[in-house]
Amino acid sequence: MERLIYTLVRAAEWRAAEATGAYAGSADDARDGFLHFSTAAQLRASAAKHRAGVPDLVMVEADAAVLGDALRWEPAAGGSRPGLFPHLYAALPIAAVMRAVAVPLGADGRHVFPAGIP
């Protein structure tokens, strides 16, 4: 499986996570019982499906190897998208984060990702 995994977090929630040392997840994460992550190859499609038009997001890149058994690779709910997705069944410790980068909306309303995200 991939070493680096990604999630998109509202900027205010990310600032709170930095202050406490861990990110506990969004309302959607709480509903589903795990933190939703994507691989680099899955990230754009996930953003378009779940965060379309949402401003003030931060792309959080985490080291999957640090997350241990709390990280599971599973199909999307209902098998709606091909491939396995990384799901974290615990809070994300800030120590596992490699980088956190703002992801603004472009003029076309789509998120503008940093280099290295296909």
N, C-alpha and C positions, 0 to 999 in steps of 0.2 A: 504494500500500500504506500501511498504518498507520505513523504516526510513532513511537508508543509501543508497545513490546512487553513481555511479561511472562513471568517464570518463577517457579516456586516452589522454594525452596532450604531445606534443613534449616538451622536457626539456627546450629549448630556449624560447618557447612560455609561459611556466609556470613561468620561471624566470621573464619575462616581466610582467606577470599578478601579481606576487607578488610585483613588484615595483610600479604598478599602483593601486593595491587594488582590481582588478576585472579581470576575464578572459572573454573576449568577444567572444571566440570561434575560431575554425579553418576555413579554406576556405570552407570545407564541411558544417560546421554549418552555415556559412554566406549564402551559396547557398540554404540551406533548410529552413532558417529562424528561427532556434532554435538550442540550444546546445543539442547534443546527449548524453544521459546518459544510463546506464544499471543498473540493480540490481546486487547483488553479483552473483546470479545464472546465469545471462545472460552475465557476463563480459567476460569470456573466449571465448565463441562463437563469441561475438562481436569483440574481439581482433583478432581472427583467420580470420574472414571475412573481417574486415575493416583495420586492422593494421598489417597483417601478415608480418613478417620480418623487421618491422620498428624498428630501434634501438633508444635509447635515449628517451624512453617514461616515463612519470610520471603517476602513477595511482592516481587520485584525488578522495577522498572520501568526499562527502558532506552530510550535514544534510538536508534531504528533507523538514522537518518541518519548517525550516528557510526561505525557498524559496517562500512560499505563493502561490498566484494565478498564478504566472508566470510559475509554474511547472504543467505540464499536463501529464497524463498517457494515451498514445495513441498506437495504433497498429503500427508495422513497415510499412514503405512505401510499398504499393502493397500487404500487408498482407504476406510478404515473410517469416516472422518468427512468431511463436506463442507467445501469451502473449502481455501484454502492456509494453511499454517502457517509461521511464521518459524523457520528453522533456522540456527543460527550455527556455522559450521565453523572456529571459533577459540575461544580463551578470551575471556570477557567482561571487558573492562577496566573497572575500577571507575570510571574517568573517564566512561564511557558511561551510568552509572547515574544516573537522575533522583531516585529515592527507593527505599528499602528499608523495608518496613513489616511488622511481625509480623501473622500471620494465624492467630488462635487458632481453636480448635474451639468452636462454640456448644453449647448444651445438647442440640441435636438431632444432634450429631456432625458437622455440616457446617461448613466453614470460613466464618469471618466476615470478609468483605472490606471494605476501606475504601470510602468514598463514591466514586462515579465508575466503579465496576466493575459493569456491568449484570448 
